[in-house]
Amino acid sequence: MSWQTFLATTAALYVIIVVRYFAVAGLFYWVLWKRDPARVRARKLTSLEPGRDVIAREIRWSVITSIVYAVPGSFVLESWKNGGTALYTSLDAHGVPYLLASVVVYLFIHDTYFYWTHRAMHRPKLFRLLHKVHHESRQPTPWGAFSFHPYESVIGAAVIPVLVFVIPIHVGALLFVLVVMTVCSVLNHAGYEVFPDRWLRGLPGRHLISAAHHNLHHQRYSCNFALYFRFWDKLMGTDRLEQAYDFLRPPLALSETAQPRPD
């Protein structure tokens, strides 16, 4: 692999990542933040209104982060061309059940890595060095999905490129994982909860992370560290959600409500 080829591949991936970022983040920003509030069928999570300076900063850091993401992606792609990864293209190689299982395995490992590195970055010294940039958005917008300091971006970008050298995954499944990562990151920072209350109170909401869960992290800092699943937050006692939002608490039973006195 020549440096010219590596740089050309990196440049191409950078364009793809940036276009994907602007397409997904821009769509949700327009749908949730720019339309008439009466037409928005989603729950606004705080009364904070991020200004243009916040949005400009989120976009600037996200564009820089996209460069960091493109470099390991280019290394993986060039290594795959030379048969040096565990990526495969034929469904016959491992079968459909394995393909589906590999997606879950990748997401769980990524979520585990994200939880523990994210939690470590909230230690005071590491926070100032790595994570402060991200939390400059007290109320993030969809543009904040990739708004990280380059040091944090390097840490965040490391795990999936390592996995493709160790755990076999279909190319299509890997692309799906990357799309899920982008969409989840945008939705988690949307500032609006797009899923209905009954979904959040039901089985999906009890185990999966959405904007309501992650938005609390930007308000309180000391809880809700994971990316996809509530598993590690619940296991480690850092999960906060139902206690913080009235709309997620089950309605009181009749015996628990104040009974009217007869006239």
Accessible surface in RSA format (square Angstrom, percent):
REM  Atomic radii and reference values for relative SASA: ProtOr
REM  Chains: A
REM  Algorithm: Lee & Richards
REM  Probe-radius: 1.40
REM  Slices: 20
REM RES _ NUM      All-atoms   Total-Side   Main-Chain    Non-polar    All polar
REM                ABS   REL    ABS   REL    ABS   REL    ABS   REL    ABS   REL
RES MET A   1   126.95  65.7  41.51  27.5  85.44 203.4  53.54  45.5  73.41  97.3
RES SER A   2    54.54  46.1  40.11  53.5  14.43  33.2  43.12  91.8  11.42  16.0
RES TRP A   3   189.15  75.9 185.57  89.8   3.58   8.4 156.07  83.2  33.08  53.7
RES GLN A   4   138.42  77.4 130.56  95.4   7.86  18.7  65.89 140.3  72.53  55.0
RES THR A   5    57.52  40.9  51.96  52.7   5.56  13.3  31.75  42.6  25.77  39.0
RES PHE A   6    24.63  12.3  24.63  15.3   0.00   0.0  24.63  14.9   0.00   0.0
RES LEU A   7   110.17  61.4 105.81  75.7   4.37  11.0 106.09  74.5   4.08  11.0
RES ALA A   8    64.33  59.1  50.16  77.4  14.17  32.2  58.50  82.4   5.83  15.4
RES THR A   9    15.32  10.9  10.15  10.3   5.17  12.3   8.51  11.4   6.81  10.3
RES THR A  10    17.39  12.4  17.39  17.6   0.00   0.0  17.39  23.4   0.00   0.0
RES ALA A  11    57.61  53.0  50.65  78.2   6.95  15.8  57.06  80.4   0.54   1.4
RES ALA A  12    54.50  50.1  45.06  69.5   9.44  21.5  53.05  74.7   1.45   3.9
RES LEU A  13    33.73  18.8  33.73  24.1   0.00   0.0  33.73  23.7   0.00   0.0
RES TYR A  14    57.52  26.9  57.52  32.7   0.00   0.0  46.09  34.6  11.43  14.1
RES VAL A  15    87.49  57.6  85.56  77.5   1.93   4.7  87.49  76.0   0.00   0.0
RES ILE A  16   102.74  58.5  98.71  73.5   4.03   9.7 101.69  73.2   1.05   2.8
RES ILE A  17    16.82   9.6  16.82  12.5   0.00   0.0  16.82  12.1   0.00   0.0
RES VAL A  18    24.58  16.2  24.58  22.3   0.00   0.0  24.58  21.4   0.00   0.0
RES VAL A  19    90.47  59.5  87.28  79.0   3.19   7.7  89.85  78.1   0.62   1.7
RES ARG A  20    49.71  20.9  44.46  22.7   5.26  12.5  31.08  42.5  18.64  11.3
RES TYR A  21     0.46   0.2   0.46   0.3   0.00   0.0   0.46   0.3   0.00   0.0
RES PHE A  22    78.44  39.2  72.14  44.7   6.30  16.4  72.32  43.8   6.12  17.5
RES ALA A  23    60.87  56.0  41.49  64.0  19.38  44.1  54.32  76.5   6.56  17.4
RES VAL A  24    29.16  19.2  27.32  24.7   1.83   4.4  29.16  25.3   0.00   0.0
RES ALA A  25     0.00   0.0   0.00   0.0   0.00   0.0   0.00   0.0   0.00   0.0
RES GLY A  26    17.57  21.7   0.00   N/A  17.57  21.7  12.76  35.0   4.81  10.8
RES LEU A  27   102.33  57.0  94.84  67.8   7.50  18.8 100.66  70.7   1.67   4.5
RES PHE A  28    44.74  22.4  44.74  27.7   0.00   0.0  44.74  27.1   0.00   0.0
RES TYR A  29    34.98  16.3  34.98  19.9   0.00   0.0  19.78  14.9  15.19  18.7
RES TRP A  30   140.59  56.4 140.59  68.0   0.00   0.0 116.55  62.1  24.04  39.0
RES VAL A  31    43.03  28.3  43.03  39.0   0.00   0.0  43.03  37.4   0.00   0.0
RES LEU A  32     6.47   3.6   4.83   3.5   1.64   4.1   4.83   3.4   1.64   4.4
RES TRP A  33    39.14  15.7  13.61   6.6  25.53  59.9  14.49   7.7  24.65  40.0
RES LYS A  34   127.88  62.4  98.14  60.2  29.74  70.8  46.65  42.0  81.23  86.5
RES ARG A  35    51.94  21.8  39.07  19.9  12.88  30.7  10.93  14.9  41.02  24.9
RES ASP A  36    81.61  57.2  67.74  67.4  13.87  32.8  27.74  65.3  53.87  53.7
RES PRO A  37   109.55  79.8  96.75  88.2  12.79  46.5  98.60  81.4  10.95  68.0
RES ALA A  38    73.33  67.4  51.39  79.3  21.94  49.9  63.59  89.6   9.74  25.8
RES ARG A  39   146.20  61.4 137.87  70.3   8.33  19.8  40.97  56.0 105.23  63.8
RES VAL A  40    16.14  10.6   4.38   4.0  11.77  28.4   4.38   3.8  11.77  31.9
RES ARG A  41   201.79  84.7 171.21  87.3  30.58  72.8  82.55 112.8 119.25  72.3
RES ALA A  42    27.32  25.1   2.27   3.5  25.05  57.0  10.22  14.4  17.11  45.3
RES ARG A  43    97.21  40.8  88.54  45.1   8.67  20.6  29.95  40.9  67.25  40.8
RES LYS A  44    67.10  32.7  44.52  27.3  22.58  53.8  43.57  39.2  23.53  25.1
RES LEU A  45    21.46  11.9   0.61   0.4  20.85  52.4   2.85   2.0  18.61  50.1
RES THR A  46    32.36  23.0  17.79  18.0  14.56  34.7  29.20  39.2   3.16   4.8
RES SER A  47   105.26  88.9  77.53 103.5  27.73  63.9  52.02 110.8  53.24  74.6
RES LEU A  48    76.71  42.7  74.25  53.1   2.46   6.2  76.71  53.9   0.00   0.0
RES GLU A  49   123.58  71.0  95.94  72.6  27.65  65.8  53.86 104.2  69.73  56.9
RES PRO A  50    25.38  18.5   1.55   1.4  23.83  86.6   8.94   7.4  16.44 102.2
RES GLY A  51    32.90  40.6   0.00   N/A  32.90  40.6  28.08  77.0   4.82  10.8
RES ARG A  52   219.55  92.2 210.46 107.3   9.09  21.6  81.53 111.4 138.02  83.6
RES ASP A  53   100.71  70.5  87.09  86.7  13.62  32.2  47.28 111.3  53.42  53.3
RES VAL A  54    25.69  16.9  25.69  23.3   0.00   0.0  25.69  22.3   0.00   0.0
RES ILE A  55    26.37  15.0  26.37  19.6   0.00   0.0  26.37  19.0   0.00   0.0
RES ALA A  56    52.77  48.5  44.61  68.8   8.16  18.6  49.36  69.5   3.41   9.0
RES ARG A  57    42.47  17.8  42.33  21.6   0.13   0.3  13.86  18.9  28.61  17.3
RES GLU A  58     0.09   0.1   0.09   0.1   0.00   0.0   0.09   0.2   0.00   0.0
RES ILE A  59    43.59  24.8  43.59  32.5   0.00   0.0  43.59  31.4   0.00   0.0
RES ARG A  60   128.94  54.1 122.14  62.3   6.81  16.2  63.17  86.3  65.77  39.9
RES TRP A  61    49.88  20.0  49.88  24.1   0.00   0.0  47.92  25.6   1.95   3.2
RES SER A  62     0.00   0.0   0.00   0.0   0.00   0.0   0.00   0.0   0.00   0.0
RES VAL A  63    41.87  27.6  41.77  37.8   0.10   0.2  41.87  36.4   0.00   0.0
RES ILE A  64    59.78  34.0  59.77  44.5   0.02   0.0  59.77  43.0   0.02   0.0
RES THR A  65     0.02   0.0   0.02   0.0   0.00   0.0   0.00   0.0   0.02   0.0
RES SER A  66     0.03   0.0   0.03   0.0   0.00   0.0   0.00   0.0   0.03   0.0
RES ILE A  67    86.65  49.3  86.64  64.5   0.01   0.0  86.65  62.4   0.00   0.0
RES VAL A  68    25.42  16.7  21.96  19.9   3.46   8.3  25.14  21.8   0.28   0.8
RES TYR A  69    36.26  16.9  28.96  16.5   7.29  19.0  15.28  11.5  20.97  25.9
RES ALA A  70     0.10   0.1   0.10   0.1   0.00   0.0   0.10   0.1   0.00   0.0
RES VAL A  71    65.02  42.8  65.02  58.9   0.00   0.0  65.02  56.5   0.00   0.0
RES PRO A  72    32.43  23.6  28.04  25.6   4.39  16.0  32.43  26.8   0.00   0.0
RES GLY A  73    25.11  31.0   0.00   N/A  25.11  31.0  21.81  59.9   3.30   7.4
RES SER A  74     0.00   0.0   0.00   0.0   0.00   0.0   0.00   0.0   0.00   0.0
RES PHE A  75    99.35  49.7  99.35  61.5   0.00   0.0  99.35  60.2   0.00   0.0
RES VAL A  76    13.02   8.6  13.02  11.8   0.00   0.0  13.02  11.3   0.00   0.0
RES LEU A  77    54.04  30.1  52.95  37.9   1.10   2.8  54.04  38.0   0.01   0.0
RES GLU A  78     6.45   3.7   6.24   4.7   0.22   0.5   0.37   0.7   6.08   5.0
RES SER A  79    17.39  14.7  11.42  15.2   5.98  13.8   9.78  20.8   7.61  10.7
RES TRP A  80    80.54  32.3  73.57  35.6   6.97  16.4  61.75  32.9  18.80  30.5
RES LYS A  81   130.29  63.6  90.10  55.3  40.19  95.7  67.57  60.8  62.72  66.8
RES ASN A  82   111.97  77.2  76.71  74.1  35.26  84.9  32.85  79.1  79.12  76.5
RES GLY A  83    67.21  82.9   0.00   N/A  67.21  82.9  34.68  95.2  32.53  72.8
RES GLY A  84    44.89  55.4   0.00   N/A  44.89  55.4  30.44  83.5  14.45  32.4
RES THR A  85    25.12  17.9   0.27   0.3  24.84  59.2   3.65   4.9  21.46  32.4
RES ALA A  86    23.18  21.3   9.98  15.4  13.20  30.0  20.60  29.0   2.58   6.8
RES LEU A  87    20.97  11.7   6.03   4.3  14.95  37.6   6.03   4.2  14.95  40.2
RES TYR A  88    25.44  11.9  20.25  11.5   5.19  13.5  25.06  18.8   0.38   0.5
RES THR A  89    86.61  61.6  68.69  69.6  17.92  42.7  37.74  50.7  48.87  73.9
RES SER A  90    56.71  47.9  48.82  65.1   7.89  18.2  42.91  91.4  13.80  19.3
RES LEU A  91    87.14  48.5  80.66  57.7   6.48  16.3  80.78  56.7   6.36  17.1
RES ASP A  92   138.01  96.7 107.46 107.0  30.55  72.2  35.25  83.0 102.76 102.5
RES ALA A  93    56.58  52.0  20.10  31.0  36.49  83.0  32.95  46.4  23.63  62.6
RES HIS A  94    83.13  45.4  56.46  39.2  26.67  68.2  39.17  40.4  43.96  51.1
RES GLY A  95    25.09  30.9   0.00   N/A  25.09  30.9  23.68  65.0   1.40   3.1
RES VAL A  96    78.88  51.9  76.94  69.7   1.93   4.7  76.94  66.9   1.93   5.2
RES PRO A  97   105.80  77.1  95.95  87.5   9.85  35.8 101.03  83.4   4.77  29.7
RES TYR A  98    67.45  31.5  62.02  35.3   5.44  14.2  62.98  47.3   4.47   5.5
RES LEU A  99    30.31  16.9  30.31  21.7   0.00   0.0  30.31  21.3   0.00   0.0
RES LEU A 100   108.86  60.6 106.22  76.0   2.63   6.6 106.95  75.1   1.91   5.1
RES ALA A 101    48.11  44.2  41.56  64.1   6.56  14.9  47.56  67.0   0.56   1.5
RES SER A 102     1.78   1.5   0.00   0.0   1.78   4.1   1.78   3.8   0.01   0.0
RES VAL A 103    16.90  11.1  16.90  15.3   0.00   0.0  16.90  14.7   0.00   0.0
RES VAL A 104    93.08  61.2  92.68  83.9   0.40   1.0  93.08  80.9   0.00   0.0
RES VAL A 105    62.39  41.1  58.93  53.3   3.46   8.3  62.39  54.2   0.00   0.0
RES TYR A 106     0.00   0.0   0.00   0.0   0.00   0.0   0.00   0.0   0.00   0.0
RES LEU A 107    20.61  11.5  20.61  14.7   0.00   0.0  20.61  14.5   0.00   0.0
RES PHE A 108    78.95  39.5  78.95  48.9   0.00   0.0  78.95  47.9   0.00   0.0
RES ILE A 109    53.24  30.3  52.12  38.8   1.12   2.7  53.02  38.2   0.22   0.6
RES HIS A 110     8.59   4.7   8.59   6.0   0.00   0.0   1.06   1.1   7.53   8.8
RES ASP A 111     0.00   0.0   0.00   0.0   0.00   0.0   0.00   0.0   0.00   0.0
RES THR A 112    33.92  24.1  33.90  34.4   0.01   0.0  33.74  45.3   0.18   0.3
RES TYR A 113    63.73  29.8  56.69  32.3   7.04  18.3  53.95  40.5   9.78  12.1
RES PHE A 114    44.70  22.4  44.07  27.3   0.63   1.6  44.70  27.1   0.00   0.0
RES TYR A 115     0.00   0.0   0.00   0.0   0.00   0.0   0.00   0.0   0.00   0.0
RES TRP A 116   100.59  40.4  96.26  46.6   4.33  10.2  91.77  48.9   8.82  14.3
RES THR A 117    33.15  23.6  29.87  30.3   3.27   7.8  28.46  38.2   4.69   7.1
RES HIS A 118     3.66   2.0   3.66   2.5   0.00   0.0   3.66   3.8   0.00   0.0
RES ARG A 119    79.19  33.2  75.97  38.7   3.22   7.7  15.71  21.5  63.48  38.5
RES ALA A 120    37.82  34.8  33.92  52.3   3.90   8.9  37.21  52.4   0.61   1.6
RES MET A 121    11.96   6.2  11.96   7.9   0.00   0.0  11.96  10.2   0.00   0.0
RES HIS A 122    36.15  19.8  15.58  10.8  20.57  52.6  11.67  12.0  24.48  28.5
RES ARG A 123   162.94  68.4 160.42  81.8   2.52   6.0  42.40  57.9 120.54  73.1
RES PRO A 124    94.82  69.1  88.40  80.6   6.42  23.3  94.72  78.2   0.10   0.6
RES LYS A 125   165.04  80.5 157.29  96.5   7.75  18.5 100.54  90.5  64.49  68.7
RES LEU A 126    66.34  36.9  66.32  47.4   0.02   0.0  66.32  46.6   0.02   0.0
RES PHE A 127    33.63  16.8  33.63  20.8   0.00   0.0  33.63  20.4   0.00   0.0
RES ARG A 128   152.80  64.2 132.48  67.5  20.32  48.4  59.99  82.0  92.81  56.3
RES LEU A 129    97.39  54.2  87.51  62.6   9.87  24.8  93.03  65.3   4.36  11.7
RES LEU A 130    15.43   8.6  14.63  10.5   0.79   2.0  15.43  10.8   0.00   0.0
RES HIS A 131     2.70   1.5   2.70   1.9   0.00   0.0   2.70   2.8   0.00   0.0
RES LYS A 132   103.14  50.3 102.24  62.7   0.90   2.1  68.14  61.3  34.99  37.3
RES VAL A 133    18.56  12.2  17.21  15.6   1.36   3.3  17.21  14.9   1.36   3.7
RES HIS A 134     7.18   3.9   6.31   4.4   0.87   2.2   3.44   3.5   3.75   4.4
RES HIS A 135     9.20   5.0   1.96   1.4   7.24  18.5   2.24   2.3   6.96   8.1
RES GLU A 136    70.47  40.5  46.23  35.0  24.24  57.7  26.48  51.2  43.99  35.9
RES SER A 137     3.57   3.0   3.05   4.1   0.52   1.2   2.56   5.4   1.01   1.4
RES ARG A 138   123.81  52.0 120.27  61.3   3.54   8.4  37.58  51.4  86.23  52.3
RES GLN A 139     7.03   3.9   2.94   2.2   4.09   9.7   2.87   6.1   4.16   3.2
RES PRO A 140     0.64   0.5   0.64   0.6   0.00   0.0   0.64   0.5   0.00   0.0
RES THR A 141     0.46   0.3   0.46   0.5   0.00   0.0   0.46   0.6   0.00   0.0
RES PRO A 142     0.00   0.0   0.00   0.0   0.00   0.0   0.00   0.0   0.00   0.0
RES TRP A 143    26.15  10.5  26.15  12.7   0.00   0.0  24.57  13.1   1.58   2.6
RES GLY A 144     0.91   1.1   0.00   N/A   0.91   1.1   0.91   2.5   0.00   0.0
RES ALA A 145     0.09   0.1   0.00   0.0   0.09   0.2   0.00   0.0   0.09   0.2
RES PHE A 146     3.65   1.8   3.65   2.3   0.00   0.0   3.65   2.2   0.00   0.0
RES SER A 147     2.54   2.1   2.54   3.4   0.00   0.0   1.10   2.3   1.44   2.0
RES PHE A 148    21.47  10.7  21.47  13.3   0.00   0.0  21.47  13.0   0.00   0.0
RES HIS A 149    42.99  23.5  42.99  29.9   0.00   0.0  16.90  17.4  26.10  30.4
RES PRO A 150    38.95  28.4  38.78  35.4   0.16   0.6  38.95  32.2   0.00   0.0
RES TYR A 151   120.85  56.4 117.64  66.9   3.22   8.4  70.60  53.1  50.25  61.9
RES GLU A 152    11.29   6.5  10.81   8.2   0.48   1.2   4.34   8.4   6.95   5.7
RES SER A 153     0.65   0.5   0.00   0.0   0.65   1.5   0.65   1.4   0.00   0.0
RES VAL A 154    89.74  59.1  86.72  78.5   3.03   7.3  87.85  76.3   1.89   5.1
RES ILE A 155    51.07  29.1  47.94  35.7   3.14   7.6  51.07  36.8   0.00   0.0
RES GLY A 156    32.94  40.6   0.00   N/A  32.94  40.6  23.04  63.2   9.89  22.2
RES ALA A 157    13.84  12.7   4.58   7.1   9.26  21.1  12.87  18.1   0.97   2.6
RES ALA A 158    41.76  38.4  33.50  51.7   8.26  18.8  41.34  58.2   0.42   1.1
RES VAL A 159    13.51   8.9  10.10   9.1   3.41   8.2  13.48  11.7   0.04   0.1
RES ILE A 160    15.43   8.8  15.11  11.3   0.32   0.8  15.11  10.9   0.32   0.9
RES PRO A 161    25.18  18.3  23.79  21.7   1.38   5.0  25.06  20.7   0.12   0.7
RES VAL A 162    89.65  59.0  86.97  78.7   2.68   6.5  89.65  77.9   0.00   0.0
RES LEU A 163    15.37   8.6  15.37  11.0   0.00   0.0  15.37  10.8   0.00   0.0
RES VAL A 164     0.99   0.7   0.99   0.9   0.00   0.0   0.99   0.9   0.00   0.0
RES PHE A 165    78.13  39.1  51.25  31.7  26.88  69.9  51.34  31.1  26.79  76.7
RES VAL A 166   102.74  67.6  78.23  70.8  24.50  59.0  81.94  71.2  20.79  56.4
RES ILE A 167    40.21  22.9  39.69  29.6   0.52   1.3  40.21  29.0   0.00   0.0
RES PRO A 168    42.85  31.2  42.85  39.1   0.00   0.0  42.85  35.4   0.00   0.0
RES ILE A 169     0.00   0.0   0.00   0.0   0.00   0.0   0.00   0.0   0.00   0.0
RES HIS A 170    30.16  16.5  30.16  21.0   0.00   0.0  26.21  27.0   3.95   4.6
RES VAL A 171    32.09  21.1  32.08  29.0   0.01   0.0  32.08  27.9   0.01   0.0
RES GLY A 172    33.59  41.4   0.00   N/A  33.59  41.4  26.61  73.0   6.97  15.6
RES ALA A 173     4.89   4.5   0.00   0.0   4.89  11.1   3.35   4.7   1.54   4.1
RES LEU A 174    16.73   9.3  16.73  12.0   0.00   0.0  16.73  11.8   0.00   0.0
RES LEU A 175   102.75  57.2 102.24  73.1   0.52   1.3 102.48  72.0   0.27   0.7
RES PHE A 176   111.55  55.8 106.14  65.7   5.41  14.1 110.99  67.3   0.56   1.6
RES VAL A 177     0.00   0.0   0.00   0.0   0.00   0.0   0.00   0.0   0.00   0.0
RES LEU A 178    47.28  26.3  47.28  33.8   0.00   0.0  47.28  33.2   0.00   0.0
RES VAL A 179    75.96  50.0  75.92  68.7   0.04   0.1  75.96  66.0   0.00   0.0
RES VAL A 180    30.00  19.7  27.57  25.0   2.43   5.9  30.00  26.1   0.00   0.0
RES MET A 181    29.39  15.2  29.39  19.4   0.00   0.0  14.66  12.5  14.73  19.5
RES THR A 182     0.78   0.6   0.78   0.8   0.00   0.0   0.78   1.1   0.00   0.0
RES VAL A 183    46.19  30.4  46.19  41.8   0.00   0.0  46.19  40.1   0.00   0.0
RES CYS A 184    32.09  24.3  31.00  34.6   1.09   2.6   1.68   4.3  30.41  32.8
RES SER A 185     8.84   7.5   8.84  11.8   0.00   0.0   4.19   8.9   4.66   6.5
RES VAL A 186     0.20   0.1   0.20   0.2   0.00   0.0   0.20   0.2   0.00   0.0
RES LEU A 187    25.23  14.0  24.93  17.8   0.30   0.8  24.93  17.5   0.30   0.8
RES ASN A 188     3.32   2.3   3.31   3.2   0.01   0.0   0.28   0.7   3.05   2.9
RES HIS A 189     8.35   4.6   8.35   5.8   0.00   0.0   8.29   8.5   0.06   0.1
RES ALA A 190     0.06   0.1   0.06   0.1   0.00   0.0   0.06   0.1   0.00   0.0
RES GLY A 191     0.98   1.2   0.00   N/A   0.98   1.2   0.00   0.0   0.98   2.2
RES TYR A 192    18.38   8.6  18.09  10.3   0.28   0.7   5.53   4.2  12.85  15.8
RES GLU A 193     2.89   1.7   1.00   0.8   1.88   4.5   0.59   1.1   2.29   1.9
RES VAL A 194    47.85  31.5  27.41  24.8  20.44  49.3  27.67  24.0  20.18  54.7
RES PHE A 195    66.58  33.3  61.64  38.2   4.94  12.9  62.06  37.6   4.52  12.9
RES PRO A 196    57.56  42.0  45.54  41.5  12.03  43.7  57.40  47.4   0.16   1.0
RES ASP A 197    37.40  26.2  33.43  33.3   3.97   9.4  10.62  25.0  26.78  26.7
RES ARG A 198   183.81  77.2 171.46  87.4  12.36  29.4  66.20  90.5 117.62  71.3
RES TRP A 199    67.73  27.2  61.98  30.0   5.75  13.5  49.07  26.2  18.66  30.3
RES LEU A 200     2.26   1.3   1.15   0.8   1.11   2.8   1.15   0.8   1.11   3.0
RES ARG A 201    94.48  39.7  77.27  39.4  17.21  41.0  26.55  36.3  67.93  41.2
RES GLY A 202    21.63  26.7   0.00   N/A  21.63  26.7  21.58  59.2   0.06   0.1
RES LEU A 203   114.75  63.9 110.05  78.7   4.70  11.8 110.05  77.3   4.70  12.6
RES PRO A 204    48.71  35.5  42.89  39.1   5.83  21.2  48.71  40.2   0.00   0.0
RES GLY A 205     0.60   0.7   0.00   N/A   0.60   0.7   0.08   0.2   0.53   1.2
RES ARG A 206   104.69  44.0 104.69  53.4   0.00   0.0  39.13  53.5  65.56  39.7
RES HIS A 207    94.64  51.7  92.92  64.6   1.72   4.4  63.29  65.2  31.35  36.5
RES LEU A 208    69.38  38.6  67.26  48.1   2.11   5.3  67.26  47.2   2.11   5.7
RES ILE A 209    16.01   9.1   0.04   0.0  15.97  38.5   0.07   0.0  15.94  43.3
RES SER A 210     4.06   3.4   2.17   2.9   1.89   4.4   2.48   5.3   1.58   2.2
RES ALA A 211     3.34   3.1   2.00   3.1   1.34   3.1   2.00   2.8   1.34   3.6
RES ALA A 212     0.00   0.0   0.00   0.0   0.00   0.0   0.00   0.0   0.00   0.0
RES HIS A 213     0.82   0.5   0.82   0.6   0.00   0.0   0.58   0.6   0.25   0.3
RES HIS A 214     6.96   3.8   6.96   4.8   0.00   0.0   6.24   6.4   0.71   0.8
RES ASN A 215     0.38   0.3   0.38   0.4   0.00   0.0   0.00   0.0   0.38   0.4
RES LEU A 216    11.17   6.2  11.12   8.0   0.05   0.1  11.17   7.8   0.00   0.0
RES HIS A 217     0.01   0.0   0.01   0.0   0.00   0.0   0.01   0.0   0.00   0.0
RES HIS A 218     0.13   0.1   0.01   0.0   0.12   0.3   0.01   0.0   0.12   0.1
RES GLN A 219    40.22  22.5  28.74  21.0  11.49  27.3  19.06  40.6  21.17  16.1
RES ARG A 220   118.90  49.9  98.28  50.1  20.62  49.1  38.47  52.6  80.43  48.7
RES TYR A 221    75.01  35.0  74.50  42.4   0.51   1.3  54.76  41.1  20.25  25.0
RES SER A 222    84.00  71.0  66.64  88.9  17.36  40.0  45.98  97.9  38.02  53.3
RES CYS A 223     3.74   2.8   3.74   4.2   0.00   0.0   2.95   7.5   0.79   0.9
RES ASN A 224     0.24   0.2   0.00   0.0   0.24   0.6   0.00   0.0   0.24   0.2
RES PHE A 225     8.42   4.2   8.42   5.2   0.00   0.0   8.42   5.1   0.00   0.0
RES ALA A 226     0.70   0.6   0.00   0.0   0.70   1.6   0.00   0.0   0.70   1.8
RES LEU A 227    13.44   7.5  12.79   9.1   0.65   1.6  12.97   9.1   0.47   1.3
RES TYR A 228    11.06   5.2   6.30   3.6   4.76  12.4   8.12   6.1   2.94   3.6
RES PHE A 229    44.43  22.2  44.43  27.5   0.00   0.0  44.43  26.9   0.00   0.0
RES ARG A 230     2.89   1.2   2.88   1.5   0.01   0.0   0.48   0.7   2.41   1.5
RES PHE A 231    98.05  49.1  89.05  55.2   9.00  23.4  95.38  57.8   2.67   7.6
RES TRP A 232    43.70  17.5  43.70  21.2   0.00   0.0  43.70  23.3   0.00   0.0
RES ASP A 233     0.00   0.0   0.00   0.0   0.00   0.0   0.00   0.0   0.00   0.0
RES LYS A 234    94.11  45.9  71.07  43.6  23.04  54.9  55.82  50.2  38.29  40.8
RES LEU A 235   110.22  61.4  80.40  57.5  29.82  74.9  87.02  61.1  23.20  62.4
RES MET A 236    77.39  40.1  56.82  37.6  20.58  49.0  50.62  43.0  26.77  35.5
RES GLY A 237    47.24  58.3   0.00   N/A  47.24  58.3  33.85  92.9  13.39  30.0
RES THR A 238    11.66   8.3  10.63  10.8   1.03   2.5  11.66  15.7   0.00   0.0
RES ASP A 239    17.83  12.5  11.86  11.8   5.97  14.1   5.50  12.9  12.33  12.3
RES ARG A 240    91.21  38.3  91.21  46.5   0.00   0.0  11.84  16.2  79.37  48.1
RES LEU A 241     2.38   1.3   2.38   1.7   0.00   0.0   2.38   1.7   0.00   0.0
RES GLU A 242    58.27  33.5  57.90  43.8   0.37   0.9  41.84  80.9  16.43  13.4
RES GLN A 243   112.32  62.8  95.68  69.9  16.64  39.6  62.28 132.6  50.04  38.0
RES ALA A 244    29.34  27.0   0.56   0.9  28.78  65.5   3.69   5.2  25.65  67.9
RES TYR A 245    25.58  11.9  23.52  13.4   2.06   5.4  22.90  17.2   2.67   3.3
RES ASP A 246   107.41  75.2  92.47  92.0  14.93  35.3  36.54  86.0  70.86  70.7
RES PHE A 247    35.76  17.9  22.44  13.9  13.32  34.6  34.29  20.8   1.47   4.2
RES LEU A 248     4.03   2.2   1.42   1.0   2.61   6.6   1.42   1.0   2.61   7.0
RES ARG A 249   112.27  47.1 104.13  53.1   8.14  19.4  45.23  61.8  67.04  40.6
RES PRO A 250   103.12  75.2  93.76  85.5   9.36  34.0  93.84  77.5   9.28  57.7
RES PRO A 251   118.50  86.4  92.71  84.5  25.79  93.8 104.12  86.0  14.38  89.4
RES LEU A 252   118.82  66.2  96.71  69.2  22.11  55.6  97.59  68.5  21.22  57.1
RES ALA A 253    54.29  49.9  42.72  65.9  11.57  26.3  53.28  75.0   1.00   2.7
RES LEU A 254   140.34  78.2 129.77  92.8  10.57  26.6 132.32  92.9   8.02  21.6
RES SER A 255   106.79  90.2  66.52  88.8  40.28  92.8  56.84 121.0  49.95  70.0
RES GLU A 256   113.01  64.9  82.26  62.2  30.75  73.2  35.92  69.5  77.08  62.9
RES THR A 257    49.63  35.3  40.27  40.8   9.36  22.3  39.89  53.6   9.73  14.7
RES ALA A 258   103.53  95.2  67.49 104.2  36.03  82.0  78.17 110.1  25.36  67.2
RES GLN A 259   104.84  58.6  82.78  60.5  22.06  52.5  56.80 120.9  48.04  36.4
RES PRO A 260   120.44  87.8  93.93  85.6  26.51  96.4 105.84  87.4  14.60  90.8
RES ARG A 261   218.53  91.8 196.73 100.3  21.79  51.9  68.19  93.2 150.33  91.1
RES PRO A 262   128.64  93.8 100.25  91.4  28.40 103.2 111.78  92.3  16.87 104.8
RES ASP A 263   193.39 135.5 119.31 118.8  74.08 175.2  73.23 172.4 120.16 119.8
END  Absolute sums over single chains surface
CHAIN  1 A    13855.2      11644.5       2210.7       9603.3       4251.9
END  Absolute sums over all chains
TOTAL         13855.2      11644.5       2210.7       9603.3       4251.9
